[in-house]
Each structure stands twice: as structure tokens, then as C-alpha cells.
Amino acid sequence: MCQMFAGQPQANYHYQSRSLRLNGHSTSIRLEEKFWATLDEIALSEGSSTPQFISKLHAEVTELHGEAKNFTSLLRCACLVYLEKKQQVVAA
């Protein structure tokens, strides 16, 4: 069973850092390649660039909940939510 997970390409979980601006501040976000690919897909589906999407998400979560304590975790969870919703649409 674990072979499905353990046997995946190492590139899937290789970290990549990207620099962008959040609320006017330059920052760097470090995520696994697979999450960046999903964020790129989400941004494309929203008609924006990945930095624009992430910045908008950051602004919205800050407005709703205050500063996100672990924004990279929020991004990973956003990817999972997106993939779950996408799977539901395909199954319907």
C-alpha cells in the first residue's frame, strides 16, 4: 500500500521557494512542488497569476481571522480543498 506513496517522484515533495508581496511586504513562501503546481492551477482557474491569487487569499484570511499563524499550512489545505471539490465535480 505505501508503495503508491513512497514510490512517487521525489520532485513532488522537493521544496521550492517563491518570492512575492503580501500586504505590501516582500516575503518568500516555501512549499513542495506538488503544492505549487496545484496553486498554479487554482490561480489559472480564478483568472489570475499565482502571486495575485495568494495575495488575495492572504488578504481575505487576514480580514476573516486576523493574521494567519501558519500561512503555508493554509495554502496546503487550500490545495486539498480545491482538489476535493474538483473530484466532487468530476464524480457528479
MDAnalysis code that builds the backbone (N, CA, C; Angstrom):
import MDAnalysis as mda
import numpy as np

u = mda.Universe.empty(276, n_residues=92, atom_resindex=np.repeat(np.arange(92), 3), trajectory=True)
u.add_TopologyAttr("name", ["N", "CA", "C"] * 92)
u.add_TopologyAttr("resid", np.arange(1, 93))
u.add_TopologyAttr("resname", ["MET", "CYS", "GLN", "MET", "PHE", "ALA", "GLY", "GLN", "PRO", "GLN", "ALA", "ASN", "TYR", "HIS", "TYR", "GLN", "SER", "ARG", "SER", "LEU", "ARG", "LEU", "ASN", "GLY", "HIS", "SER", "THR", "SER", "ILE", "ARG", "LEU", "GLU", "GLU", "LYS", "PHE", "TRP", "ALA", "THR", "LEU", "ASP", "GLU", "ILE", "ALA", "LEU", "SER", "GLU", "GLY", "SER", "SER", "THR", "PRO", "GLN", "PHE", "ILE", "SER", "LYS", "LEU", "HIS", "ALA", "GLU", "VAL", "THR", "GLU", "LEU", "HIS", "GLY", "GLU", "ALA", "LYS", "ASN", "PHE", "THR", "SER", "LEU", "LEU", "ARG", "CYS", "ALA", "CYS", "LEU", "VAL", "TYR", "LEU", "GLU", "LYS", "LYS", "GLN", "GLN", "VAL", "VAL", "ALA", "ALA"])
u.atoms.positions = np.array([
    [0.821, -1.199, 0.000],
    [0.000, 0.000, 0.000],
    [0.862, 1.258, 0.000],
    [1.874, 1.304, 0.835],
    [2.693, 2.513, 0.934],
    [3.493, 2.766, -0.331],
    [3.637, 1.750, -1.178],
    [4.407, 1.921, -2.412],
    [3.822, 3.035, -3.282],
    [2.493, 3.149, -3.266],
    [1.847, 4.207, -4.035],
    [2.342, 5.575, -3.569],
    [2.557, 5.722, -2.287],
    [3.014, 6.999, -1.727],
    [4.530, 7.104, -1.756],
    [5.195, 6.052, -1.319],
    [6.658, 6.070, -1.233],
    [7.301, 6.085, -2.617],
    [6.625, 5.521, -3.596],
    [7.189, 5.417, -4.934],
    [6.992, 6.630, -5.822],
    [6.361, 7.667, -5.283],
    [6.135, 8.861, -6.114],
    [7.459, 9.557, -6.434],
    [7.497, 10.312, -7.514],
    [8.731, 11.023, -7.862],
    [9.142, 11.983, -6.743],
    [10.423, 12.009, -6.440],
    [10.909, 12.893, -5.386],
    [10.658, 14.355, -5.717],
    [10.536, 14.676, -6.979],
    [10.253, 16.063, -7.378],
    [8.927, 16.543, -6.803],
    [7.992, 15.630, -6.546],
    [6.694, 16.021, -5.978],
    [6.845, 16.699, -4.622],
    [7.793, 16.251, -3.841],
    [7.924, 16.801, -2.495],
    [9.212, 17.593, -2.287],
    [9.857, 17.909, -3.386],
    [11.010, 18.804, -3.331],
    [10.498, 20.220, -3.071],
    [11.148, 20.927, -2.142],
    [10.729, 22.287, -1.814],
    [11.150, 23.275, -2.891],
    [10.313, 24.273, -3.091],
    [10.649, 25.408, -3.942],
    [10.203, 26.657, -3.209],
    [11.050, 27.661, -3.193],
    [10.694, 28.952, -2.597],
    [10.332, 29.918, -3.708],
    [9.292, 30.682, -3.477],
    [8.889, 31.735, -4.414],
    [8.741, 33.026, -3.621],
    [9.212, 34.107, -4.210],
    [9.097, 35.426, -3.592],
    [7.880, 36.142, -4.135],
    [7.166, 36.841, -3.244],
    [6.007, 37.631, -3.636],
    [5.731, 38.685, -2.583],
    [4.740, 39.503, -2.839],
    [4.370, 40.562, -1.899],
    [3.010, 40.236, -1.287],
    [2.946, 40.315, 0.037],
    [1.694, 40.145, 0.773],
    [1.480, 41.390, 1.601],
    [0.351, 42.040, 1.388],
    [0.047, 43.284, 2.105],
    [1.183, 44.292, 2.006],
    [1.784, 44.382, 0.827],
    [2.838, 45.359, 0.589],
    [4.206, 44.965, 1.089],
    [4.345, 43.785, 1.687],
    [5.635, 43.344, 2.206],
    [6.175, 42.206, 1.347],
    [7.442, 42.284, 0.990],
    [8.084, 41.196, 0.262],
    [8.287, 40.024, 1.205],
    [7.997, 38.834, 0.724],
    [8.178, 37.629, 1.520],
    [8.515, 36.474, 0.602],
    [8.871, 35.384, 1.186],
    [9.172, 34.176, 0.444],
    [8.352, 33.043, 1.050],
    [7.773, 32.233, 0.178],
    [6.979, 31.092, 0.639],
    [7.636, 29.829, 0.112],
    [7.813, 28.876, 0.998],
    [8.470, 27.616, 0.648],
    [7.442, 26.489, 0.739],
    [7.191, 25.868, -0.405],
    [6.240, 24.753, -0.487],
    [6.801, 23.658, -1.378],
    [6.223, 22.481, -1.264],
    [6.583, 21.380, -2.136],
    [6.097, 21.672, -3.555],
    [6.816, 21.147, -4.534],
    [6.491, 21.370, -5.959],
    [5.038, 21.005, -6.279],
    [4.559, 19.923, -5.715],
    [3.196, 19.474, -5.994],
    [2.167, 20.518, -5.547],
    [2.421, 21.167, -4.416],
    [1.510, 22.216, -3.962],
    [1.598, 23.443, -4.858],
    [2.806, 23.789, -5.306],
    [2.930, 24.926, -6.223],
    [2.164, 24.660, -7.518],
    [2.254, 23.437, -8.019],
    [1.525, 23.100, -9.246],
    [0.022, 23.248, -9.039],
    [-0.465, 22.836, -7.880],
    [-1.901, 22.969, -7.584],
    [-2.286, 24.434, -7.421],
    [-1.458, 25.213, -6.738],
    [-1.744, 26.651, -6.607],
    [-1.740, 27.341, -7.965],
    [-0.835, 26.937, -8.841],
    [-0.818, 27.487, -10.199],
    [-2.134, 27.170, -10.919],
    [-2.629, 25.949, -10.739],
    [-3.896, 25.534, -11.352],
    [-5.074, 26.329, -10.778],
    [-5.082, 26.511, -9.466],
    [-6.151, 27.285, -8.828],
    [-6.143, 28.719, -9.365],
    [-4.972, 29.315, -9.390],
    [-4.858, 30.702, -9.869],
    [-5.360, 30.814, -11.308],
    [-4.968, 29.877, -12.147],
    [-5.421, 29.880, -13.534],
    [-6.941, 29.786, -13.613],
    [-7.527, 28.913, -12.782],
    [-8.987, 28.763, -12.778],
    [-9.685, 30.025, -12.281],
    [-8.978, 30.828, -11.475],
    [-9.515, 32.087, -10.957],
    [-9.204, 33.268, -11.881],
    [-8.478, 33.008, -12.960],
    [-8.138, 34.065, -13.906],
    [-7.090, 35.036, -13.388],
    [-6.185, 34.536, -12.545],
    [-5.148, 35.412, -12.008],
    [-3.811, 34.680, -11.998],
    [-2.768, 35.416, -11.692],
    [-1.461, 34.791, -11.529],
    [-1.407, 34.151, -10.138],
    [-0.459, 33.283, -9.944],
    [-0.324, 32.638, -8.637],
    [-0.023, 33.662, -7.540],
    [0.908, 34.601, -7.751],
    [1.130, 35.607, -6.705],
    [-0.117, 36.446, -6.406],
    [-0.889, 36.785, -7.438],
    [-2.121, 37.549, -7.220],
    [-3.117, 36.732, -6.401],
    [-3.265, 35.459, -6.740],
    [-4.192, 34.600, -6.003],
    [-3.774, 34.473, -4.542],
    [-2.498, 34.215, -4.310],
    [-2.003, 34.048, -2.935],
    [-2.178, 35.335, -2.139],
    [-1.902, 36.457, -2.768],
    [-2.062, 37.747, -2.096],
    [-3.526, 37.996, -1.736],
    [-4.423, 37.682, -2.658],
    [-5.855, 37.853, -2.391],
    [-6.307, 36.929, -1.262],
    [-5.858, 35.686, -1.291],
    [-6.199, 34.732, -0.239],
    [-5.684, 35.222, 1.112],
    [-4.467, 35.717, 1.135],
    [-3.884, 36.231, 2.379],
    [-4.712, 37.400, 2.918],
    [-5.098, 38.311, 2.035],
    [-5.906, 39.459, 2.465],
    [-7.252, 39.005, 3.017],
    [-7.874, 38.039, 2.359],
    [-9.184, 37.561, 2.800],
    [-9.102, 36.827, 4.139],
    [-8.097, 35.980, 4.312],
    [-7.982, 35.258, 5.575],
    [-7.627, 36.214, 6.707],
    [-6.830, 37.233, 6.414],
    [-6.489, 38.236, 7.429],
    [-7.727, 39.006, 7.847],
    [-8.579, 39.331, 6.883],
    [-9.824, 40.045, 7.184],
    [-10.771, 39.180, 8.014],
    [-10.839, 37.888, 7.695],
    [-11.748, 36.988, 8.398],
    [-11.255, 36.575, 9.784],
    [-9.957, 36.291, 9.897],
    [-9.449, 35.670, 11.121],
    [-8.266, 36.393, 11.754],
    [-7.847, 37.497, 11.193],
    [-6.613, 38.109, 11.661],
    [-5.439, 37.418, 10.988],
    [-4.249, 37.754, 11.399],
    [-3.056, 37.194, 10.767],
    [-3.041, 35.666, 10.881],
    [-2.819, 34.998, 9.748],
    [-2.730, 33.536, 9.742],
    [-1.450, 33.112, 10.455],
    [-1.583, 32.223, 11.426],
    [-0.422, 31.795, 12.200],
    [0.531, 30.944, 11.375],
    [-0.002, 30.172, 10.444],
    [0.833, 29.346, 9.581],
    [0.251, 29.393, 8.176],
    [0.623, 30.420, 7.441],
    [0.031, 30.654, 6.127],
    [0.372, 29.541, 5.139],
    [1.566, 28.972, 5.231],
    [1.908, 27.890, 4.307],
    [1.023, 26.669, 4.545],
    [0.660, 26.405, 5.787],
    [-0.276, 25.307, 6.065],
    [-1.644, 25.616, 5.479],
    [-2.055, 26.874, 5.577],
    [-3.323, 27.279, 4.979],
    [-3.285, 27.049, 3.467],
    [-2.158, 27.362, 2.832],
    [-2.035, 27.141, 1.389],
    [-2.126, 25.655, 1.046],
    [-1.472, 24.822, 1.839],
    [-1.549, 23.375, 1.591],
    [-2.993, 22.881, 1.746],
    [-3.673, 23.343, 2.779],
    [-5.072, 22.947, 2.984],
    [-5.966, 23.477, 1.874],
    [-5.692, 24.682, 1.388],
    [-6.458, 25.239, 0.265],
    [-6.314, 24.335, -0.955],
    [-5.125, 23.814, -1.173],
    [-4.903, 22.890, -2.291],
    [-5.746, 21.629, -2.119],
    [-5.774, 21.086, -0.907],
    [-6.566, 19.881, -0.653],
    [-8.056, 20.140, -0.849],
    [-8.532, 21.281, -0.353],
    [-9.945, 21.643, -0.524],
    [-10.271, 21.759, -2.013],
    [-9.396, 22.433, -2.767],
    [-9.601, 22.582, -4.214],
    [-9.673, 21.215, -4.894],
    [-8.735, 20.328, -4.576],
    [-8.712, 19.006, -5.208],
    [-9.931, 18.174, -4.827],
    [-10.393, 18.291, -3.577],
    [-11.611, 17.592, -3.152],
    [-12.821, 18.083, -3.936],
    [-12.948, 19.405, -4.060],
    [-14.075, 19.986, -4.808],
    [-14.012, 19.583, -6.275],
    [-12.818, 19.585, -6.832],
    [-12.619, 19.206, -8.227],
    [-13.031, 17.746, -8.443],
    [-12.682, 16.882, -7.497],
    [-13.042, 15.474, -7.588],
    [-14.558, 15.292, -7.482],
    [-15.210, 16.080, -6.633],
    [-16.659, 16.003, -6.487],
    [-17.355, 16.384, -7.794],
    [-16.824, 17.391, -8.469],
    [-17.411, 17.827, -9.748],
    [-17.261, 16.732, -10.794],
    [-16.116, 16.094, -10.837],
    [-15.877, 15.017, -11.797],
    [-16.789, 13.836, -11.512],
    [-16.991, 13.522, -10.227],
    [-17.826, 12.388, -9.839],
    [-19.313, 12.630, -10.091],
    [-19.719, 13.891, -10.137],
    [-21.146, 14.209, -10.288],
    [-21.646, 13.995, -11.695],
])
